Structures are given as structure tokens and as C-alpha cells.
């Protein structure tokens, strides 16, 4: 999938700077692409871009297909004539974190104002074309969001039975009753996709490819679970009979109870995995590569009873394995997928990954607790992998090092022959020099930030997904440092015709 050595940066758009309380798809996003180019980075990895639900997590979205309206660039709406600069009297938001509660209320009000202006003229042809082309998911999503608003945000299993169970007559009445709210959500999706695809085109034109992220499971309270209920394990009242999680381990004696509804893989197989094929097809329009979270679930998954209080009572159930990927590949031709294969090692998971040539993931922070045979140490890598200093679920490298046991800190220092005073850049260098074809660095590590810049702490119920950087933190020094490492370790782009040939290369005469 990756033919040559490349590197890039992990940064979610919400972390970009800007005046509106949260990063968006406007000027700062384009400036970041320019910065990547100057830093000789060829990849930008983002987290899921869907509309966030519980806990503001991009891994718990209201839709597997929709975009997050909070990312819409308001200055673009001024240029379109839907807003004026006077409309954008911005409250004082924290510059270094997202205050989601205040941002959501303010941005929704501005988007409603833009929609009011949008309706004062005939809809543009581009909007009509978008609504027509995306109707297969957009109709259910916009109705779902309108009904959630009408029910005070309550999840769909708590709606009236005729709406919960999608009786056709009840749905038609709801479409008529909530017509304007439905159209307002379609308007927001049109704006999001136009802006994101324009940003992607700009990035691609500058030789920056985008890596997207899709969770294997959907949120319980999502348009997908509600509209495609037959593809999940639900009872007659919309309650999941089994849910997702992971078993007890060294870190958690009760395991992790995620609560996502589990797929009925037999029913999905019966219709040729059509929902999954459309999901991949939609994401391949948004990204150049896809990282799929919890790849293991395609091999086997931990099934927990829907009424369980913890994940202890679960069991391993076989996933769809080769039958799934063979079917998807037959439909799509190729699947540029990065397999998130972390967690408890399992040879069957690795065999499934390798059968299709999907690169797996290596996390440098995981490498120091055993010995020289640890699979996360770079000298043990196969080149077909993606190495990270850390991910969105880890502490920053500096934060990790400051809290790590002294045995691990000592191992790092001896392995790298450093004293640890610049550990973030020591680990960035290690990732860049590793055999892995792809190296991805969280921007926080480039900035040598501590735990205050951590994006997500999985066990924490609040305070996640809020980190933003300030413009002055994206320095030319960081840019030059990344560019030098990309050049030193062959991760910069050089046209084949301009690549120097070593005078020591052996010439074989025929």
C-alpha cells in the first residue's frame, strides 16, 4: 500500500487555532497543510470527522457517514453571503482548549442564522446535487437529528414506539412536521462536505495525503443503529442484547464495557456486507488512507450480554474474517487500510492482517517494559507497518516519560544513548529512522508538550478531546527539525529523476 518511506503528523482539526472556540476547516487548516509541505511531511492523520455525541468523542458519533458541523468555517459562509462579519461577534473562548458546551450553543445559533439566509433564495445547484447523491444516508440522518431535537436529546430507544420502530406512516408525519429542521441539517452537511473536500483537494495538490480514522463499531445512539436496526443484535424495544467490550486483563480486572451494539454478521453477509461497502466507499471519498480502529473485531470480538454491568461475563465470538474482506475487495477493487492491531496479541489477527498486506501499528511508548525482543522496538519491525511515538489515546511522549517507571526510562536512555532531556525529539528521531515505511508523530510531541496537552484519557469521563494549539507554537524550528529528519531518513519526496545515485552502488552489466 505504501511503496516508499513517508512521514506525517497526527492532528485532529478541532485542535487547530482560530477565533471560534474550536478548530475548523478554514484558513488555519490550509496554513497547516502549507506548514506540512515546508516540513517535508507527506501525511496528515485526523480522528473520525463525524458529528460527536456523548462526551464529545469522535469515536461516539451520531452517524458513520455524516460530518461534524462544528468544523464548518464561518468565514466561508460570509463569502457565500449566508453570514456577515457583524454576525460573528465571537464570545471569549479559551484559546488553548475547546469548551464544548459553550461552543455548541453559539455555533448552532450561527448555523441556524446562516440557514435562514440560505432559504431566502433558491437553493444552489450544488446543494441540490449533494442532497440527491447522498440521499441514501442523508434522509435517515437528518430525520434522526430532527427527532432527537424534538425529544430533548433522548436516545432513540426512548422515543414513541412508532418512531423508535420506524413505522412508515409515523416517519412520514415526522418528515412533514420537522421539515425545516431536517433541511437545516442537510444544509450543514452540504457545507461540511464542500469545505472538507476542498481542503482535501488542496492537500493532495501539495502532495499531502490524508489518513482518516473509522471506528469498527457505531454508537448506540446513532442514525446507523436506528435506521439499520436489523443489522445489529437488538430486542423488540431497541435494546442491544449483546454489546462490545474487551475482556479483563492486567490493566482492568473487570475489562472494558464499551456498550456499542454488535453487528449481526450473518445478516450482513447475507446482503453482501452492503452497509460496510458503502461505509468504506464514503470514507475513501474523504481520505486517501483509512485507519480502522479495533481491527481485531473482524477476526474475533468480545461479546458481552447487553444487561451486564461489566465486561467480565463476555465471550469470544468469531468475526467474519476473510469472507468479509474478500467481498469488500471484490466490490471496491482495493482498500488502503491501516489495521489498528494493538491490544492482546493474537496470531490469527496478525495472519488476517498480513493475508491482505495491511500495515499494522507500532507504538514506541509501548516498547520499554520487557527486553530486546519486544515487538514494539524498532529493530524488530517489518517494514510494512506504521510507527507512532504515541496515539490520541496515549499521554504525550514527554508526559509518558515523566511518569514511566525508572526501569523503562533507563531502557530508553540506554537504547537511544541519550540522557532523556529531549525525550520527545529523541523518540521522533527513532520513529523516523525505524524500518517502518510510515512514521506518524502527534503534533504535541513535536512541540515537546507534557500531559496538559493529552488528547484523550480513555478512563476519564470528561475533559477529553479539548486540546488546541496556539499559532505561535507551530514554529519554524519544529518545521526545520522535521524537514531535516525526513531528509536524513529518506521520508521526504524527491522525484525519481532527481534522486542521486550512490557512487558505491554496484552496477550489474548484462
N, C-alpha and C positions, 0 to 999 in steps of 0.2 A: 504493500500500500504506500509506504514511504520509501521512495527509491534512493534518496540521499539524506545526509545528515542535515537536520534543521533544528531550530530552537524558537522559543516564543515565550509569551507572558500569559499568566492566568490572572484575569481581572474581570469581574462582573461589571456591566455598565452602571449599576446602581452606585458603584464606588467612584465614578468619575466626578470631578468637581463641576460646579455650576451654581447658579443663583436660586434654584427652585427646590432646594431641600433634599434632592436625590439626583444622582447622575442620570443622564438621558442620552438620546441619540442625536444630539445637536453638535454644536461646534467643538466641545471638548472631546467627543468621540472621534471626530475627524482629526483633531490635533494629536490624539493618541496614536492613530494609525501613522501619521507623519513621524511621530517620535519613534515608533517601532521600526519604521524604514531606516531612519538615521541610526538606530541602534543595531541594524542588520539582523533584526528578528523577522521571521517569516510566518509566525503563527500567533494568533490571538485566541485564547480559550476563554469562553464565558460559561456561566452556570445556566440552568434552564431559564428560558425567557418568558415563561407563561405567567398568567395573572395569579399572583400569590394569594393564598388563603390563610389558613391557621398558622400563627407565629411568623407570618411574612416570609415563610420559607419558599424558595424557588423549587424545592422538591415536594411541595404540597400545593399544587396548582388547581385552579378551578377547571382547567382544560388542558389536555395534552396537545392541542392544536392552536389555541389562541395565544396572542401576545399580551404583554403586560402594559396596560395603558399608562402606568406611572412613568414609563420610559419615553413617552411622546415628547418631542421637542416643541416647546411653545413658540419659540421664535419662528419656526417654520409655519405655524398657524397664523402668525402675524403676516407673513409674506403671502399666505393664501387668502388673506382677507377675513379670516374667521375670528381673529382677535386684533386688538390694538395694543400698543405699548402701554397705554393707560390702564388696560385691564390687568396688566401684570404688576400690580402693586404687591410686591412679594413680602410676606411676613418675615420676621427674623428667624431663620432656621439655623441650627448648628452647622458650621461649615465642615466638620470632620466626622459626622455621623448622620444617619437617617433617623429622624423622628417620625416613624411611620404613621402614627396616629394623626398628627397634625398635617403631614404631607398628603395623606389620602383625602382628608376632608377638603383641603384647599385645592388640590389638583382636580378632584371630582367637580368642584364648583366651576373651575375654569373650563374644564372639558364640556360641562353642560352649557356654559355660555357659548362656547365655540359651536356646539351642535345647534343651538338656537339660531345662530347666524348662518350656519350651513343650510338650514332648512328654508331660509328666505329666498333661495334661488333654486332653479332646477339642479338636481344632482349631477356632478361631472360624470362624463362617460367612464372615467377610470374607476369611480366608485361603483357605478352600476355593473361594470365588468367584474370587479372584485366580488361583489355580493353574489353575482351569478356563478362565478367559477368556484367560490368557496362555500356554496350553499350546503354541501353535503355534511359539513360540520358546523358551519356558522349558524344555521337555523336553530339547532339544538342548543348551542352555547348561548346565543343571545336570549332565547326564551328562558333558559336555566337562570341566567343572571337576573333577568327581569323578575322571575318568580322568587328568587332569593331576596331581592329587594322588597317585594310585596309581602314576604313572610318575615321581615325583620332580620334577615340574615340566617334564619334557621336552616339546618341541613335538610336535604330533600326527603329523607325518610320521615320527617316530622310534618310534611305537608299533608293536605287533604288526600285521602286515598285515590281519588280520581286523577289528581295531578301527580302524586307520587308514582302511581302505576301507569301513567301516561295514557289515559283513556282518550281516544281521538277527539271526541266532542269537547271534552274539558280543555284539551290543548288548543283547539281552535278558538274556543271562547277566550282563553288566556292570551292568545296571539292578538285578538281584536282589542281586548281590554288594555293590554300593555304595549300597544303598537309603538308608541313614541319611545318608550324606554328600550324596547327591542332595537329600534332603529338607531338609538343613541349608542348602543353597544356595537352595532355593526359599523357605525361611523368611526368609533375608536379603533376597532380592529383594522379598518382600512388605513387609517393614519399610521398605526404602528407598522404594518407590513410595508407600506410605501417607504417609510423612513428607514426601517431596518434593511430592506433590500437595496436602497440607495447607498447606505453605509457599506453593505457587503460588496456592492459593485465598486465602490471607491477603494476599499481594502484590496480586493482582488486585482484591480488595475495597478496597484502599487506592490504587487507580489506578496501580499499578506493574506494568508488563508485563515478561515475561521473554523474553530473547533467548538461545536455545540455539545450540550450535555442533556441526555434524556434519562430520567429515572425509569427503571424497569416497570415499576408499579404506578398506578394513578391514585390520586387522593380519594378517600371515601366520599367526601362531599365535592363531587366534580360532575361536570356535564357528561363526561365519559361514562362514569358509573351509573348515572341516572338514565342516560339515553341508550346505553348498550348493556343494560342490566342482565340480559340473557347470556352475556359472555363472562359473567362473574358468578361466584357462589353466593347468592342471596336467598333469603327466605321470602315468604309471600308478603312480608311487610317491609321489605327493603333492608333488612338487617343482614350483614355478612355472616354466613355460617362458619367460615374459616377466614383468617386474616394472616398477613405476612409478619415475619419477625426473624430473629436468629436465636439459636439455642444458647443455653448457659455456657459460659466459658470462664477463663481465668479472670477476666475483667468484670464480669457480671454474673453472679450466681443464679440470677433469675432470667438471664438472656435479655433480649430487646424485643419489646412488643411494639411493632411499627403501626399495626392497625389497618394497613391498606387492604382493600378487598383483593382476593386472589382470583386469577383467571381460571375459567373452566377451559383448560387446554383442549379437551376433547371437542367441545363445541367450536372453538377457534379453528381447530384442524379441519373440522367438517366443512367450513366455508373457505378453506384455503388461506387461513390467517389474514383475511382481507383487512381487518382493522389495523393489524400491525403493519401490513404492507403500506397502507395509506399513511400511517404514522411515520414510517421511515421516509416515504416519498415526500411528505410535507416537510420533514426536517432536513432532507437533502436539498430542498429549495432554500433553506435558511442558512445552511452551513456547508463547508467543504468536507468536514470530517465530523463524525459523531462519537462521543464517548458515552457508552451506555453504563449507567450505574447499576451495580449488583448483577453483573453478567452471570454469576453463578446460578441465578434463578432459572436460566434456560437449561441448566444441567439437572439440578435438583434444588428444592426450596423447602424452607421450614414452615410447615403448615400448623397454625395454632387455632384451636377452637375459638369461634367468634365471641363467646362469652367469658373467655379466660381473663384473669387479672394479670397474669404474667405469661412469659413465653415458655415456661418450664414444661407444660403439658403438650408441646408440639411434637411433630414427627417429620422426618424427611420424606418428601414425595418427588418422584421423578418428573423432570421438566420435559419439554418437547424435543430438545436436543437437535440432532441432525435433520430430523424431518422438518423442523421449523426453518432452519437456515437454508436448507436445500430449496424449500418452497419460496422463501423470500428472495433468494438469489435468482431463482428461475424467473421471478416476476420483475426484479429490478436490474438484473444484469451484474451489478456489483454493489458492495456495501462497505464503504470506507469507515470501518468501525474500530474504535479503541475499546478493548474489553477491560472494564474495571474488575479485576480478578483478585482483589485484596480480601483479607479475612482468612479464615481457616483454610490451609492448603488442601487441595483435593486433586489427585491425578486425573480424574475424569474431567474436571473443569478445564485443566490445562490442555488435555487432549482435544477437547471440543474447540477450544480457542485456537490451538495450533493446526487443527484439521483445516480451518478456513484461513489461516495465516493472519488472524487478527493480532495486532500487538497488544501485549498486556501492560501492566503498570508496575513501576518500581518507585518506592518512596525512600529517600535517603535517611529520613529521620527514623525509619524502622530498622536500620542496618546494624545497630551497635550493641545489641543486647545478648548476642551469642558469641560466635567466633568467625574465623575466616571463611567458613563455608556458608555463611548466612546468604540467602538468595537475594537480599537487597543490597549487598555490597557490589560495587560496580565491576570488580574483576570476575564476578560470577554471571554477568549478564550475557544473554544472547542479544544480538544487535536489534532484533525485531521487538522492541519494547519502547515505552515512553517513560523517561525518568523525571521525577519531580523532587524538588527539595522537600516539599510538603504540599498538601492539598487544602481545599477550603475547610475540611473537617479537622485539620491539624492546627496546632499552635504555629506561630511564625517560627522560623528556624532559630532566631535569637531567643525567643521565649521558650522554645523547647530546650535549647542548650542550657539556659539558666536554671531550668527545673530538673534536668535529667540527673539520674544517679551518677556519682562521680566515676564509677566504673565505665559507664558509657562515654562520659566526657573524656576520660583518659584514652579510651579506644579511638575516639575521633581524632584526638590530637596526635596520637602515635601513627594512625593510618595516614593522616594528611601531612604529618611533620610540621605542625603549626602550634602556636601557643593558645589559640582559641579567642584572641582578642577581636578578630574579624570573622567570626564563625559563619555569618550569613554568606559572605562572599567566598569564603573557603568552600562552602558546600555548593554554591553556584558554580564555581570553577570545577568541582568534582563532577557535577552533573554534566557540564559542558564537555569535559574531557572523556566521559564514560563512553563505552561502546554503543550505548543506546542510540538508535537513529534519531530519536526525538527527545529533546530536553525542554521541559516547561518549568518556568520559575514564577511563583506568585510575586506580584509586584511588591508586596510587603517585604519580602526578603531582599529584593533589590534595594529597597530603602532602609534596610537594616533596622526594621521596627520590631518592637517587643510585643508582648502578649496583648497590649492595649489595641493592637491592630488585627487581632484574630477575627476571622470572618464568622466562624461557627464553632460552638462547643456543643457536640451532639447531646450531652446530658442536660444542658441548660434549657429551661423552659422559655426564657426570654433573653433579650439583649443580643440576639444573633443577627447577622446579615446587615449590620448597620454601618460598617466601616467605610469611610470615604477618605481619599487623599486630597491634599491641598495642592494647588498648581505649583507652588514653589518647591514641593517635594520631588517633582519629576525633573531632576536636574540634568544638565549636560554631562556632569561627571558620571552619573549612572549610565547614561546613554553611551558615553565613550567606553566605559568599562565593559558593557555588554557587547558592543561592537568589536572590541579587541578580543574578547573570549570567543565570539563567533568566528572571527578570522583565524585565531590561533588553532581552533579545533575543527575547522572545516565545516562550520554551520552557516556561513554566510553564502549568499547566492553569487556565483560567478558564472557568466555564460560559458558554455563548454569551449567555445572558440578562444576564449581569453584565459583559460586555465593554464598555468605554467606546467611544464613537464620537467620532472627532476632529471638532471644530467646523469644521475646514477641509476635511472630506470633501465632495466635490461631490454635491449632491442632484440627481438627474435626474428631472424631472417628466414624467409621461406625459399 
